[in-house]
Amino acid sequence: MTSQLKAGLMASLFAMIGLPLLFLAVSLASGVWEYFLFSLFPSFFAGFTGLLFTFQEIRKQRNAK
């Protein structure tokens, strides 16, 4: 796996896991849960889209060998 694919994978996982955790911390600190709830939907779609493209490229590289 190339470094570009690793970076794409890490960015996708950060979008799916890291951003909701960040907004969870903000919501816990402020008591306003809309921050967390409104971050789930876009974070999931951004991360999932990145994961799909990253896994597709990994599959292409494995089949090319």
N, C-alpha and C positions, 0 to 999 in steps of 0.2 A: 504494500500500500504506500503510495507516494505521500509526501508531506502535504500536498494540496488536499488530498482526500482526508488526511487526518485532521487538517484544519477545518474542512467542511463538516466533518463528523462532530468535532468538538463544538463548532458554532451552532450546529443543529441541536445538540444535546443541551447546550447552554440556553438556547431559546426555549426548549421544552421544559427544562428543569430549573435552570438558574433564575430566569426572569420571574416565574411564578413564586419562587422562594423569596426573591427580593421584594416583590409586592406583598407577599405574606408578612414579611417583617415590617413593612411600612404600615400595613393594615393592623397588625397587632399593636404597633406603637401608637397609631393615631385613633384606632377604634372605628375607622371608616372602612367597612368591608367591601365597598364598591371598587376600591383600588385592586384588590385581589380578584374579585369576580370578573371585572372587565379585562383583566390581563390574561385570564385562562384561555379564552377563545382565540385571540390573535397569536398568543405564544404557541399554542398547540398547532395551529395551521402553519405558522412560519417554520417551526421546528420539524414538523412532519413533512413538509415540502422539501426542506433541505435534506432530511434523511432519505427520502425517496430518490432524489437525484444522486446523493452520495452512494447509496447502495447500488444504484443502476450503474454508476461508473466503476465501482469495485467489481461488479459482475462482468462488465465488459473487459476489464483488465485480466481477470482470471480466465475468461474464455479465449483471450488472445494468446495466452501462453501455450 
